[in-house]
Amino acid sequence: MVATLSKNGRITIPIKIRKMLNLKAKDKVVLVRRKESIVIKPARDILSLRGVVPVAEGQDFTQIRQQTIKNIGAHNAKE
């Protein structure tokens, strides 16, 4: 499918895609860049944002979470 970009930088999502994604007026969507393309996802909850922020390969999220908890604890102890 092809959509045309308006002079204001807007596009209309074709009705077939809106129906497929169950999108209605005022719904939010998330635009995710994937190399040379954009993925449009309904923004229904926090989990729909997964993949929006690029992350370097090989990160240890358990360690990151533990460090974050430690930092928050240290910050709260100062207050």
DSSP file (Angstrom, degrees, kcal/mol; ACC not computed):
  #  RESIDUE AA STRUCTURE BP1 BP2  ACC     N-H-->O    O-->H-N    N-H-->O    O-->H-N    TCO  KAPPA ALPHA  PHI   PSI    X-CA   Y-CA   Z-CA
    1    1 A M              0   0    0      0, 0.0     2,-0.4     0, 0.0     0, 0.0   0.000 360.0 360.0 360.0 151.1    0.0    0.0    0.0
    2    2 A V        -     0   0    0      2,-0.0     2,-0.4     0, 0.0     0, 0.0  -0.965 360.0-171.5-122.3 136.2    1.1    3.5   -0.6
    3    3 A A        -     0   0    0     -2,-0.4     2,-0.4    11,-0.0    10,-0.1  -0.951  20.3-129.6-123.0 147.5    0.3    6.6    1.5
    4    4 A T        -     0   0    0     -2,-0.4     2,-0.4     8,-0.1     8,-0.4  -0.820  15.7-129.6-101.3 134.4    1.1   10.2    0.5
    5    5 A L        -     0   0    0     -2,-0.4     6,-0.2     6,-0.1     2,-0.0  -0.677  24.6-138.0 -80.6 128.4    2.9   12.6    2.8
    6    6 A S    >   -     0   0    0      4,-3.1     3,-2.0    -2,-0.4    -1,-0.1  -0.280  29.2-100.3 -79.1 171.6    1.0   15.9    3.1
    7    7 A K  T 3  S+     0   0    0      1,-0.3    -1,-0.1     2,-0.1    -2,-0.0   0.730 126.1  56.3 -64.5 -20.0    2.8   19.3    3.2
    8    8 A N  T 3  S-     0   0    0      2,-0.1    -1,-0.3     0, 0.0    -3,-0.0   0.389 123.3-105.7 -89.8   2.2    2.5   19.2    7.0
    9    9 A G  S <  S+     0   0    0     -3,-2.0     2,-0.3     1,-0.3    -2,-0.1   0.669  76.6 135.1  84.6  17.3    4.3   15.8    7.2
   10   10 A R        -     0   0    0      2,-0.0    -4,-3.1    -6,-0.0     2,-0.3  -0.698  34.5-166.7-100.9 151.4    1.1   13.8    7.8
   11   11 A I        -     0   0    0     -2,-0.3     2,-0.5    -6,-0.2    -6,-0.1  -0.948  19.5-128.8-128.3 155.7    0.0   10.5    6.3
   12   12 A T        -     0   0    0     -8,-0.4    -8,-0.1    -2,-0.3     3,-0.0  -0.910  22.7-131.1-101.7 128.1   -3.4    8.8    6.4
   13   13 A I        -     0   0    0     -2,-0.5     5,-0.1     1,-0.1   -10,-0.0  -0.673  35.1-109.5 -76.7 123.2   -3.2    5.2    7.4
   14   14 A P    >>  -     0   0    0      0, 0.0     4,-2.3     0, 0.0     3,-0.7  -0.167  22.4-117.0 -56.1 147.6   -5.2    3.2    4.8
   15   15 A I  H 3> S+     0   0    0      1,-0.3     4,-2.7     2,-0.2     5,-0.2   0.833 112.8  59.0 -57.1 -37.2   -8.6    1.9    6.1
   16   16 A K  H 3> S+     0   0    0      1,-0.2     4,-2.1     2,-0.2    -1,-0.3   0.905 110.1  43.2 -60.0 -40.4   -7.5   -1.8    5.5
   17   17 A I  H <> S+     0   0    0     -3,-0.7     4,-2.4     2,-0.2    -2,-0.2   0.899 111.9  53.2 -72.6 -40.8   -4.5   -1.3    7.9
   18   18 A R  H  <>S+     0   0    0     -4,-2.3     5,-3.1     1,-0.2     4,-0.4   0.910 112.9  44.7 -59.8 -41.3   -6.7    0.6   10.4
   19   19 A K  H ><5S+     0   0    0     -4,-2.7     3,-0.8     3,-0.2    -1,-0.2   0.915 111.3  52.8 -68.0 -42.2   -9.1   -2.2   10.5
   20   20 A M  H 3<5S+     0   0    0     -4,-2.1    -2,-0.2     1,-0.3    -1,-0.2   0.881 117.7  37.4 -60.5 -38.6   -6.4   -4.8   10.7
   21   21 A L  T 3<5S-     0   0    0     -4,-2.4    -1,-0.3    -5,-0.1    -2,-0.2   0.404 109.6-123.5 -92.4   0.9   -4.9   -3.0   13.7
   22   22 A N  T < 5 +     0   0    0     -3,-0.8     2,-0.4    -4,-0.4    -3,-0.2   0.906  50.9 168.9  55.9  45.3   -8.3   -2.2   15.1
   23   23 A L      < -     0   0    0     -5,-3.1     2,-0.3    -6,-0.2    -1,-0.2  -0.715  12.2-177.2 -92.6 138.7   -7.4    1.5   15.1
   24   24 A K    >   -     0   0    0     -2,-0.4     3,-2.1     1,-0.1    -5,-0.0  -0.808  42.1 -64.1-126.1 168.7  -10.0    4.2   15.8
   25   25 A A  T 3  S+     0   0    0     -2,-0.3     3,-0.1     1,-0.3    -1,-0.1  -0.243 122.0  17.9 -53.5 138.8  -10.0    8.0   15.8
   26   26 A K  T 3  S+     0   0    0      1,-0.3    -1,-0.3    -3,-0.0     2,-0.1   0.325  90.3 138.5  78.0  -3.9   -7.8    9.4   18.6
   27   27 A D    <   -     0   0    0     -3,-2.1     2,-0.3     1,-0.1    -1,-0.3  -0.399  50.9-126.9 -66.2 148.9   -5.9    6.1   19.1
   28   28 A K        -     0   0    0     15,-0.3    15,-2.4    -3,-0.1     2,-0.3  -0.736  23.0-165.1 -94.7 146.1   -2.2    6.4   19.6
   29   29 A V  E     -A   42   0A   0     -2,-0.3     2,-0.5    13,-0.3    11,-0.0  -0.938  14.2-134.2-127.4 155.2    0.3    4.5   17.5
   30   30 A V  E     -A   41   0A   0     11,-3.6    11,-2.6    -2,-0.3     2,-0.6  -0.919  12.1-151.5-108.1 132.2    4.0    3.9   18.0
   31   31 A L  E     -A   40   0A   0     -2,-0.5     2,-0.5     9,-0.2     9,-0.2  -0.926  14.8-170.0-105.0 119.6    6.4    4.4   15.1
   32   32 A V  E     -A   39   0A   0      7,-2.7     7,-2.9    -2,-0.6     2,-0.4  -0.938  16.9-135.7-115.0 125.0    9.5    2.1   15.4
   33   33 A R  E     -A   38   0A   0     -2,-0.5     2,-0.5    19,-0.3     5,-0.2  -0.662  20.4-177.5 -81.0 129.1   12.4    2.5   13.1
   34   34 A R  E >   -A   37   0A   0      3,-3.1     3,-1.9    -2,-0.4     2,-0.4  -0.858  59.3 -73.0-127.2  92.9   13.8   -0.7   11.7
   35   35 A K  T 3  S-     0   0    0     -2,-0.5    -1,-0.1     1,-0.3    -2,-0.0  -0.400 120.1  -4.6  55.0-108.9   16.9    0.0    9.6
   36   36 A E  T 3  S+     0   0    0     -2,-0.4     2,-0.3    -3,-0.1    -1,-0.3   0.180 128.5  63.1-100.7  17.3   15.4    1.6    6.4
   37   37 A S  E <   -A   34   0A   0     -3,-1.9    -3,-3.1     2,-0.0     2,-0.4  -0.879  69.0-130.3-136.3 169.6   11.7    1.1    7.3
   38   38 A I  E     -A   33   0A   0     -2,-0.3     2,-0.5    -5,-0.2    -5,-0.2  -0.975  13.5-152.4-122.5 133.8    9.1    2.2    9.9
   39   39 A V  E     -A   32   0A   0     -7,-2.9    -7,-2.7    -2,-0.4     2,-0.5  -0.907   8.9-149.5-105.0 132.3    6.8   -0.2   11.8
   40   40 A I  E     +A   31   0A   0     -2,-0.5    -9,-0.2    -9,-0.2    -2,-0.0  -0.906  21.7 174.8-103.6 123.6    3.4    1.2   13.0
   41   41 A K  E     -A   30   0A   0    -11,-2.6   -11,-3.6    -2,-0.5     2,-0.1  -0.974  36.1-108.1-128.1 141.4    2.1   -0.5   16.1
   42   42 A P  E     -A   29   0A   0      0, 0.0     2,-1.1     0, 0.0     3,-0.3  -0.461  26.3-137.7 -63.0 138.4   -1.0    0.4   18.2
   43   43 A A        +     0   0    0    -15,-2.4   -15,-0.3     1,-0.2     3,-0.1  -0.676  49.9 143.0 -98.3  78.3    0.1    2.0   21.5
   44   44 A R        -     0   0    0     -2,-1.1     2,-0.3     1,-0.2    -1,-0.2   0.794  67.4 -10.9 -90.0 -31.0   -2.3    0.1   23.8
   45   45 A D  S >  S-     0   0    0     -3,-0.3     3,-1.4     1,-0.0     4,-0.4  -0.912  83.0 -79.4-156.8-179.8   -0.1   -0.3   26.9
   46   46 A I  G >  S+     0   0    0     -2,-0.3     3,-1.4     1,-0.3     4,-0.1   0.819 122.3  61.6 -60.8 -32.3    3.5    0.0   28.1
   47   47 A L  G >  S+     0   0    0      1,-0.3     3,-1.6     2,-0.2    -1,-0.3   0.755  90.3  68.1 -68.7 -22.4    4.4   -3.3   26.4
   48   48 A S  G <  S+     0   0    0     -3,-1.4    -1,-0.3     1,-0.3    -2,-0.2   0.670  90.4  64.8 -70.0 -13.5    3.6   -1.9   23.0
   49   49 A L  G X  S+     0   0    0     -3,-1.4     3,-2.3    -4,-0.4     4,-0.4   0.513  72.5 126.1 -84.4  -4.7    6.6    0.4   23.4
   50   50 A R  T <  S+     0   0    0     -3,-1.6    -3,-0.0     1,-0.3    -4,-0.0  -0.324  75.2  20.1 -57.8 129.0    9.0   -2.6   23.4
   51   51 A G  T 3  S+     0   0    0      2,-0.2    -1,-0.3    -2,-0.0   -18,-0.1   0.347  90.5 109.2  94.6  -5.4   11.6   -2.1   20.8
   52   52 A V  S <  S+     0   0    0     -3,-2.3   -19,-0.3     1,-0.1    -2,-0.1   0.900  73.3  56.1 -70.6 -40.0   11.1    1.7   20.5
   53   53 A V  S    S-     0   0    0     -4,-0.4    -2,-0.2   -21,-0.1    -1,-0.1  -0.830  92.5-125.2 -95.7 121.0   14.5    2.5   22.1
   54   54 A P        -     0   0    0      0, 0.0     2,-0.4     0, 0.0    -2,-0.1  -0.398  27.1-162.4 -66.6 141.1   17.4    0.9   20.4
   55   55 A V        -     0   0    0     -2,-0.1     3,-0.1    -4,-0.1     2,-0.0  -0.978  20.8-114.1-127.6 136.1   19.6   -1.3   22.7
   56   56 A A    >   -     0   0    0     -2,-0.4     3,-0.7     1,-0.1     2,-0.0  -0.371  42.7-100.6 -65.4 146.2   23.1   -2.5   22.1
   57   57 A E  T 3  S+     0   0    0      1,-0.2    -1,-0.1    -2,-0.0     0, 0.0  -0.304  99.5  28.0 -65.1 149.6   23.5   -6.2   21.8
   58   58 A G  T 3  S+     0   0    0      1,-0.2     2,-0.3    -3,-0.1    -1,-0.2   0.681  75.8 155.1  78.2  19.9   24.7   -8.3   24.7
   59   59 A Q    <   -     0   0    0     -3,-0.7     2,-1.0     1,-0.1    -1,-0.2  -0.598  42.7-132.4 -82.4 143.5   23.5   -6.1   27.6
   60   60 A D     >  -     0   0    0     -2,-0.3     4,-2.2     1,-0.2     3,-0.1  -0.802  22.4-176.3 -95.8  97.9   22.9   -7.8   30.9
   61   61 A F  H  > S+     0   0    0     -2,-1.0     4,-2.6     1,-0.2     5,-0.2   0.763  80.4  59.9 -71.5 -24.6   19.5   -6.5   32.0
   62   62 A T  H  > S+     0   0    0      2,-0.2     4,-2.3     1,-0.2    -1,-0.2   0.932 109.4  44.0 -64.5 -44.4   19.6   -8.3   35.4
   63   63 A Q  H  > S+     0   0    0      2,-0.2     4,-2.5     1,-0.2    -2,-0.2   0.905 113.3  50.9 -66.0 -42.2   22.8   -6.3   36.2
   64   64 A I  H  X S+     0   0    0     -4,-2.2     4,-2.3     2,-0.2    -2,-0.2   0.925 111.5  48.3 -61.2 -44.4   21.2   -3.1   34.9
   65   65 A R  H  X S+     0   0    0     -4,-2.6     4,-2.5     2,-0.2    -2,-0.2   0.922 111.7  49.1 -62.4 -45.2   18.1   -3.7   37.0
   66   66 A Q  H  X S+     0   0    0     -4,-2.3     4,-2.2     1,-0.2    -1,-0.2   0.900 111.9  48.8 -61.9 -41.4   20.2   -4.4   40.1
   67   67 A Q  H  X S+     0   0    0     -4,-2.5     4,-2.6     2,-0.2    -1,-0.2   0.889 110.6  51.1 -65.8 -39.0   22.3   -1.3   39.6
   68   68 A T  H  X S+     0   0    0     -4,-2.3     4,-2.6     2,-0.2     5,-0.2   0.927 110.2  48.5 -63.9 -44.8   19.1    0.8   39.1
   69   69 A I  H  X S+     0   0    0     -4,-2.5     4,-2.4     1,-0.2    -2,-0.2   0.911 112.3  49.8 -60.9 -42.0   17.6   -0.5   42.3
   70   70 A K  H  X S+     0   0    0     -4,-2.2     4,-2.4     2,-0.2    -2,-0.2   0.923 111.4  48.6 -62.6 -44.5   20.9    0.2   44.2
   71   71 A N  H  X S+     0   0    0     -4,-2.6     4,-2.4     2,-0.2    -2,-0.2   0.897 111.6  48.5 -64.2 -41.0   21.0    3.8   42.7
   72   72 A I  H  X S+     0   0    0     -4,-2.6     4,-2.8     2,-0.2    -1,-0.2   0.915 111.4  50.7 -66.0 -42.0   17.3    4.5   43.7
   73   73 A G  H  X S+     0   0    0     -4,-2.4     4,-2.0    -5,-0.2    -2,-0.2   0.913 111.3  47.7 -60.3 -43.0   18.0    3.2   47.2
   74   74 A A  H  X S+     0   0    0     -4,-2.4     4,-1.2     2,-0.2    -2,-0.2   0.901 112.7  49.2 -64.8 -40.4   21.1    5.4   47.6
   75   75 A H  H  X S+     0   0    0     -4,-2.4     4,-0.7     1,-0.2     3,-0.4   0.922 112.1  47.5 -64.4 -44.6   19.1    8.4   46.3
   76   76 A N  H >< S+     0   0    0     -4,-2.8     3,-0.5     1,-0.2    -1,-0.2   0.831 106.3  58.6 -67.1 -32.1   16.2    7.7   48.7
   77   77 A A  H 3< S+     0   0    0     -4,-2.0    -1,-0.2     1,-0.2    -2,-0.2   0.817 101.6  56.0 -66.3 -30.2   18.6    7.3   51.6
   78   78 A K  H 3<        0   0    0     -4,-1.2    -1,-0.2    -3,-0.4    -2,-0.2   0.755 360.0 360.0 -72.5 -24.2   19.9   10.8   51.0
   79   79 A E    <<        0   0    0     -4,-0.7    -1,-0.2    -3,-0.5    -2,-0.2   0.477 360.0 360.0 -79.9 360.0   16.4   12.3   51.4
